[in-house]
Amino acid sequence: MLINLTELFNSPGKKQEISFPLSTEPIHYGGEEYRIEGQPEAVVTLTNLDSRKVLVQGQVSIELKTVCDRCLKAVTVPIRLDFTHEVSAPDTSGKEKMDEDDQEDETFMEGYELHLSELINNELLLQIPVKVLCREECQGLCPVCGQDLNEGECGCDRFVPDPRWSALQGLFGSEVSDAE
């Protein structure tokens, strides 16, 4: 969603609130797919700070549907985004030098237009957890037969010998693997 900020840049102290539905397209991140549940709505407040700066503040509650990293069951991950960014009007004179924060926020600006959807998607990607689990004590799947270990033991021998000790295994026979 593109928002034209020209009027806001020229109106000192002006405040504008925008609410709009977010796209429900699946998000692909870190090799995983995250589906957005329902129709989340973003609420964004734009406030003029001075003649060249606007403060963008927003809140969004999103539920992502994905799978547990250990047992592959469906999991819903609630995410609440609260973000604040300052965006600047483009410098047409070329005299002013941008610091790193301004350069980061400029990636969401195209002239006097703000790519609000891109800004929110960027914030969402920063909040997606690295590891998604159905519950903290999830046992995962048996690497031998694939049974869900949360539902019970399968009886498979899941012992994997350490390959660094394989040279010694010939000296002691099968006793090394039985001792561990």
C-alpha positions in Angstrom: 0.0 0.0 0.0 1.5 3.3 -1.1 0.7 6.4 1.0 1.4 9.9 -0.4 3.0 12.0 2.5 3.3 15.3 0.6 0.5 17.0 2.5 1.7 15.6 5.8 5.2 16.9 5.2 3.8 20.4 4.6 1.5 20.4 7.7 3.4 20.9 11.0 1.9 18.9 13.9 -0.6 17.2 11.7 -1.6 13.6 12.6 -3.3 11.0 10.4 -4.6 7.6 11.3 -4.9 4.9 8.7 -6.3 1.3 9.1 -6.3 -1.2 6.3 -6.4 -5.0 5.8 -3.1 -6.8 5.2 -2.4 -9.2 2.4 -3.0 -12.8 3.3 -0.5 -14.2 0.9 1.7 -16.9 2.4 5.1 -15.8 3.7 8.2 -17.8 2.7 11.0 -17.3 5.2 13.9 -19.6 6.2 12.7 -22.4 4.0 9.3 -22.5 5.7 5.9 -21.4 4.7 3.8 -19.3 7.0 0.1 -18.8 6.2 -1.7 -15.8 7.7 -4.9 -16.7 9.5 -8.0 -14.6 9.2 -7.9 -11.0 7.8 -5.5 -9.0 10.0 -5.9 -5.2 10.0 -3.0 -2.8 10.5 -3.6 0.5 12.4 -0.9 3.1 11.5 -0.6 6.7 12.9 1.4 9.2 10.8 2.6 12.3 12.7 4.5 15.3 11.2 7.6 16.0 13.3 8.9 18.9 11.3 9.0 20.1 7.7 10.9 17.0 6.5 10.1 14.2 9.0 7.1 12.0 9.6 6.8 9.5 12.5 5.2 6.2 11.5 3.7 4.2 14.4 1.8 1.0 13.9 0.2 -2.0 15.6 -0.8 -5.2 14.0 -1.9 -8.6 15.5 -1.3 -11.6 13.2 -1.7 -15.3 13.6 0.7 -17.4 11.4 0.0 -21.0 10.6 3.0 -23.3 10.1 4.3 -26.7 11.3 6.3 -27.7 14.4 10.0 -28.0 13.6 10.2 -31.3 15.6 7.0 -33.2 15.0 5.5 -31.5 11.9 2.1 -30.9 13.5 0.2 -27.7 12.6 1.0 -24.8 14.9 -0.5 -21.3 15.2 2.0 -18.6 16.1 0.5 -15.3 17.4 2.6 -12.2 16.6 2.0 -8.7 17.8 3.8 -6.0 15.9 4.4 -2.6 17.5 6.7 -0.5 15.4 8.0 3.1 15.1 9.9 4.6 12.2 10.9 8.1 11.2 10.8 8.8 7.4 12.1 11.8 5.7 11.1 13.8 2.6 13.5 13.4 -0.2 16.4 15.9 -0.2 16.1 17.7 -3.5 19.1 20.0 -2.8 21.6 17.2 -2.4 23.3 19.1 0.4 22.1 17.1 3.4 23.9 13.8 4.2 21.9 10.9 5.4 22.9 8.9 8.5 22.4 5.1 8.6 19.0 5.2 10.2 17.7 7.5 7.5 19.1 5.3 4.8 17.3 2.3 6.3 14.0 4.1 6.4 14.5 5.5 2.9 14.1 1.9 1.5 10.4 2.3 2.3 10.1 5.7 0.6 9.8 6.3 -3.1 9.8 10.1 -3.6 7.1 11.4 -1.3 5.3 8.0 -1.1 5.7 5.5 1.7 5.5 1.7 1.0 3.5 0.9 4.1 3.0 -2.8 3.2 6.7 -3.3 2.7 7.5 -1.7 6.1 5.0 -3.9 7.8 6.3 -7.1 6.0 9.8 -6.2 7.1 8.7 -5.8 10.7 6.9 -9.2 10.5 10.0 -11.0 9.1 11.9 -9.7 12.1 9.4 -11.2 14.5 9.1 -14.7 13.1 10.6 -17.1 15.6 13.7 -19.0 14.5 12.3 -22.3 15.8 8.6 -23.0 16.0 7.5 -25.7 18.4 4.0 -27.1 19.2 5.1 -27.1 22.9 8.3 -26.6 24.7 8.8 -30.3 25.6 8.0 -31.6 22.1 9.9 -34.9 21.5 9.8 -34.8 17.7 9.8 -37.8 15.4 11.8 -41.0 15.6 14.6 -40.8 13.0 14.3 -44.5 12.3 10.5 -45.2 11.9 9.0 -41.7 11.9 6.6 -42.2 14.8 5.6 -39.1 16.8 7.4 -39.6 20.1 4.9 -37.3 21.8 2.4 -40.1 21.4 4.7 -42.8 22.9 7.9 -44.6 22.4 8.4 -46.8 19.3 11.1 -49.2 20.6 13.6 -48.4 17.8 17.3 -48.4 18.5 18.2 -44.7 17.9 21.8 -45.0 19.1 24.2 -43.3 16.7 27.8 -43.9 17.6 30.2 -41.0 17.6 32.3 -41.4 14.4 35.4 -39.9 16.1 35.6 -43.1 18.2 35.1 -45.5 15.2 38.8 -46.5 15.1 38.6 -47.8 18.7 35.5 -49.8 18.1 37.5 -52.5 16.4 39.7 -52.9 19.5 36.9 -53.5 21.9 34.4 -55.1 19.5 30.8 -54.5 20.3 31.5 -53.5 23.9 32.0 -49.8 23.0 28.5 -49.4 21.5 27.0 -51.4 24.4 28.8 -49.2 27.1 27.4 -46.0 25.7 
